[in-house]
């Protein structure tokens, strides 16, 4: 590069005429400026998007934040108040008389259903990724991998419909009673030892969420496993390790951070999943789940199922409350991501070298 | 090209740790090794030399069955370890690899602490109790001269170490399972001259308690560390001789050209 420039500048080789050279130079400068500004905008846009979304729900939800106070996080009532009664003005905000909103069951339901989904989905996804990359012959692994990627793109309403029509009743009839009958009556486990209901509830929601996020986590984990250098896996094999030991002590630790990241991606989808949960959760307001089979609801499902009726509240307080709920959901998602990053930072130090080796 | 081997019968089967008999290895259509018969002496350091693509690495990897997983792998003939076929169902593959260890071209530490790296094989083969791991790690790291450099960071990642230190760590890891044979696949090709010298003197010290088989492109290294040398050409064993004889008085025209730098 520098050699060419020196030659062009030397008197014996004057190079192309200077006016066309300066045009070229100007074009290149313009291109550079465009490139810098373009990448800057692209870099800033995601942050602007996040800030915009959070600001909007914060502004819309502000009246509800003032009135609901801490009761929103601890209370379990969900009373829109009387549309025909008089309007009252706590903290100067117009609210229907008797309105009282406590989102604790929603928050707990969101966390519980997503936790069940994650507990079920992560081991299944890692197992599937191991099977796809290491165990299955290529002739089966390729179409299976394609199917997994397709599954990740299926609209959630299909899962909801399937859950309520087929899976829920099936689980309630053939699976839940057996689980309930073998669970002893001790703390934690007695959460499983109770009337099993009709299949609409927390456990079914968690299972359907798990089915929805398994393809996401699996597809990402497959890509991660493919990046593990075969030299290091061969080293373990040459030391006399079994396939399982190689996977356990080299392959998985090598990409541990990536698997945590993939799981968080799945968890984020589970936390925000709306329509499928609205269909299969039993959509019960005002109660936390009494056992793992109980009907429940989540923040996202409540927002979509209550939005229509919230418009009948002429003071707008019901809508503001839903905006507050949305803000809480956004905060939960951000907190989960921060915790995940913290875990990655804490445990990642023995993981595979990034950008080395 | 027909190689027309002129191999010398250096070792009696009784004095050999590994014996190949009419060993032919191919991947798919291509035949990589053709009809190799050789006895690798117990307690010797044997160098495998030859041009790129001559089959020496494939031969090395046949000795601990690392070729098994390569797609299209096919084999004919026999390899025996202390008289016992390594291919029969009676030979446990994991046990074979404990007895026949391997060090690779580039360092390949595991994503675990330096200490856990050293005892990874010991753990897998349940050769010691958990409370002995510390002592084993220290002894093996001392053996390869790495202990003083890493004693303050045994719980830290090995990926912060230099390439040479990582390779020494892998050597410590291979020695920790107390192998009878150590296979080295160009172990110093990614290392600086100082570390290379260190690895070479370590290898020299392993013999005769451990039999060493080393693939190398570095003819000086072959002369420094080995006492017997196999010259491969085009998938065949052109000559098997003492290192001294092969480099000073080669019997085969191809080895004569190769050691004088005319081919390869």
HADDOCK unambig.tbl for C-alpha pairs under 7 A between the chains (distance, minus, plus):
assign (segid A and resid 231 and name CA) (segid B and resid 108 and name CA) 6.31 0.50 0.50
assign (segid A and resid 232 and name CA) (segid B and resid 108 and name CA) 4.78 0.50 0.50
assign (segid A and resid 232 and name CA) (segid B and resid 109 and name CA) 6.58 0.50 0.50
assign (segid A and resid 232 and name CA) (segid B and resid 110 and name CA) 6.58 0.50 0.50
assign (segid A and resid 235 and name CA) (segid B and resid 108 and name CA) 6.36 0.50 0.50
assign (segid A and resid 238 and name CA) (segid B and resid 97 and name CA) 5.75 0.50 0.50
assign (segid A and resid 238 and name CA) (segid B and resid 101 and name CA) 6.55 0.50 0.50
assign (segid A and resid 238 and name CA) (segid B and resid 102 and name CA) 6.14 0.50 0.50
assign (segid A and resid 239 and name CA) (segid B and resid 97 and name CA) 5.81 0.50 0.50
assign (segid A and resid 239 and name CA) (segid B and resid 98 and name CA) 5.97 0.50 0.50
assign (segid A and resid 239 and name CA) (segid B and resid 101 and name CA) 6.34 0.50 0.50
assign (segid A and resid 239 and name CA) (segid B and resid 121 and name CA) 5.81 0.50 0.50
assign (segid A and resid 239 and name CA) (segid B and resid 174 and name CA) 6.87 0.50 0.50
assign (segid A and resid 240 and name CA) (segid B and resid 94 and name CA) 4.28 0.50 0.50
assign (segid A and resid 240 and name CA) (segid B and resid 95 and name CA) 6.58 0.50 0.50
assign (segid A and resid 240 and name CA) (segid B and resid 97 and name CA) 4.80 0.50 0.50
assign (segid A and resid 240 and name CA) (segid B and resid 98 and name CA) 5.47 0.50 0.50
assign (segid A and resid 241 and name CA) (segid B and resid 94 and name CA) 6.47 0.50 0.50
assign (segid A and resid 241 and name CA) (segid B and resid 124 and name CA) 6.14 0.50 0.50
assign (segid A and resid 250 and name CA) (segid B and resid 110 and name CA) 5.73 0.50 0.50
assign (segid A and resid 250 and name CA) (segid B and resid 111 and name CA) 6.08 0.50 0.50
assign (segid A and resid 253 and name CA) (segid B and resid 111 and name CA) 6.02 0.50 0.50
assign (segid A and resid 254 and name CA) (segid B and resid 111 and name CA) 5.62 0.50 0.50
assign (segid A and resid 349 and name CA) (segid B and resid 157 and name CA) 6.64 0.50 0.50
assign (segid A and resid 350 and name CA) (segid B and resid 111 and name CA) 5.65 0.50 0.50
assign (segid A and resid 350 and name CA) (segid B and resid 112 and name CA) 5.31 0.50 0.50
assign (segid A and resid 350 and name CA) (segid B and resid 113 and name CA) 6.38 0.50 0.50
assign (segid A and resid 350 and name CA) (segid B and resid 156 and name CA) 6.88 0.50 0.50
assign (segid A and resid 350 and name CA) (segid B and resid 157 and name CA) 4.88 0.50 0.50
assign (segid A and resid 351 and name CA) (segid B and resid 111 and name CA) 5.08 0.50 0.50
assign (segid A and resid 351 and name CA) (segid B and resid 112 and name CA) 6.93 0.50 0.50
assign (segid A and resid 352 and name CA) (segid B and resid 111 and name CA) 5.30 0.50 0.50
assign (segid A and resid 353 and name CA) (segid B and resid 159 and name CA) 6.26 0.50 0.50
